[in-house]
């Protein structure tokens, strides 16, 4: 029998929204969809460059209570999870257990190095 997840971190699920930029174009803003609780498990990270600056990309596996397919509260790619100032881009989401009680969200956190 596997260990029961212990979701102990409060996360806000956010979705991108297009908003007018005031100059005839669009910019992206983030709208909150709801609160989830997750348990973080580390995955391998990597370092690279973005816009000329060194950036460390840390991957995490976040175990969450299951939410049905199609429900607005189920994370999906192109959304993100926020914990205070920390932002985690959702890469993929899948069922964590055979019974469907838990999800695992594969996320990536960007940190300026």
matplotlib code that plots the C-alpha trace (Angstrom):
import matplotlib.pyplot as plt

x = [0.0, 1.4, 1.6, -1.4, -0.6, -0.6, -1.6, -0.2, 0.4, -2.3, -2.2, -4.3, -5.1, -4.8, -5.7, -4.4, -6.7, -6.3, -6.7, -6.4, -3.0, -4.3, -2.3, -4.6, -3.0, -3.3, -1.4, -1.8, -3.2, -3.9, -7.3, -7.8, -10.0, -9.9, -7.8, -6.3, -4.1, -1.1, 1.9, 5.1, 7.6, 10.9, 11.9, 15.1, 15.8, 17.9, 19.6, 19.4, 19.1, 16.1, 16.3, 20.1, 19.7, 20.6, 17.4, 17.1, 14.0, 12.9, 10.4, 8.0, 5.3, 2.3, -0.2, -3.7, -7.2, -8.8, -11.1, -13.2, -12.2, -13.8, -14.3, -12.9, -11.0, -8.9, -5.5, -4.4, -1.4, -1.1, -2.5, -0.4, -0.4, 0.6, 1.8, 2.4, 5.1, 6.1, 4.6, 4.5, 3.6, 1.4, 3.1, 0.8, -1.8, -2.7, -4.4, -2.0, -3.7, -5.9, -8.9, -8.8, -8.7, -5.6, -4.1, -0.4, 0.4, 3.8, 4.9, 7.9, 9.0, 11.3, 13.8, 16.3, 19.8]
y = [0.0, 3.4, 6.4, 8.6, 12.1, 15.0, 18.2, 20.9, 23.9, 26.3, 27.0, 29.3, 27.9, 30.7, 30.9, 33.3, 36.1, 38.4, 42.0, 45.2, 46.9, 50.4, 50.8, 48.7, 45.3, 42.7, 41.6, 38.6, 38.8, 35.9, 35.3, 33.1, 30.0, 28.6, 27.3, 23.8, 22.1, 20.2, 18.1, 19.0, 16.3, 17.3, 16.4, 17.1, 20.7, 22.4, 25.7, 27.8, 31.3, 33.4, 36.9, 36.9, 36.1, 32.9, 31.1, 28.0, 25.9, 23.6, 20.8, 19.6, 16.9, 18.3, 15.8, 17.2, 15.9, 14.6, 16.9, 15.5, 16.0, 19.2, 20.8, 24.4, 23.5, 20.8, 22.2, 21.9, 23.0, 26.7, 27.4, 27.9, 27.4, 30.3, 30.1, 33.7, 35.1, 31.7, 30.7, 27.1, 26.6, 23.5, 21.2, 18.1, 16.6, 12.9, 10.6, 9.6, 6.5, 3.7, 4.7, 8.3, 10.0, 12.0, 13.9, 14.6, 17.9, 18.2, 21.8, 24.0, 26.9, 29.6, 31.2, 33.9, 32.7]
z = [0.0, -0.9, 1.4, 1.6, 0.3, 2.8, 1.0, 3.2, 0.9, -0.1, -3.9, -6.1, -9.6, -12.2, -15.9, -18.5, -19.7, -22.7, -21.6, -23.7, -23.2, -23.9, -27.1, -29.4, -28.5, -25.9, -22.9, -20.6, -17.1, -14.7, -13.2, -10.1, -10.5, -7.0, -4.2, -4.1, -1.5, -2.6, -1.5, -3.3, -4.3, -5.9, -9.5, -11.3, -12.3, -14.9, -15.6, -18.7, -20.1, -20.9, -22.3, -21.6, -17.9, -16.2, -14.9, -12.9, -13.8, -10.9, -11.7, -9.0, -8.8, -6.9, -5.6, -5.3, -4.5, -7.6, -9.7, -12.5, -16.2, -17.6, -14.2, -14.0, -10.8, -12.4, -13.4, -17.0, -19.1, -19.8, -16.3, -13.3, -9.5, -7.2, -3.6, -2.5, -4.8, -6.1, -9.5, -10.9, -14.6, -15.1, -17.7, -17.4, -15.1, -14.6, -12.1, -9.3, -8.1, -9.5, -7.5, -8.9, -5.5, -6.3, -9.2, -9.9, -11.6, -13.1, -12.7, -13.3, -11.2, -12.7, -10.4, -11.4, -10.7]

ax = plt.figure().add_subplot(projection="3d")
ax.plot(x, y, z, "-o")
ax.set_aspect("equal")
plt.show()
